[in-house]
């Protein structure tokens, strides 16, 4: 999909199909983890939790900026960068909260 964006400046039907397959597979994995009660454990390593939250926020910022402005060829303004970076911070905080919630749920299930 990124290859199509860089070379063709548009997303082809093959790229959309790949995205749909990737999202469906991810959704299936998450649902199976919920059904079998498998949780990612971060309780012993809070440093890793913080690092992964920051990384996920950064990936959100980079992908959202690339997918918005690379195909259109428009110039990126400071306002857009600010909005995208605030979105990345919000996404990182949501990931942090979600993993903390799962960690507490695992501790409650083990008791």
Steps between C-alpha positions, in 0.01 A plus 500: 500500500782743584673397179186600304482831685862588432514400134146542372376769742180297547386185671419222257242228553778254589614730781146530634461121484826456693378750761167316538677166542739648757216660700290182491793289620578747778136506610490119504815480714366754749166321528668161553720652771187628674316170470793298636578771761855558384633840609831672441676533834680824574461508877862418574645729235347849501796636303407275209136612524598867475738435212236309303240771561736771372591286200135434412423874520795575271392236248148648502641847432727385216241284326219751531722778362631284214163359400340844502753713316711267286228410246370853460839668471387793717738686727482411866416798718596554862136474601472157343818382671368626833166323458670177390745510789218561750319202347814289540531600866133419560539163326809419710313588820207282395734206436663558840163502676378192313808297592483616863134396510588156361781465754258568787251256350768229486590562864133473601453180298806340664367565850 
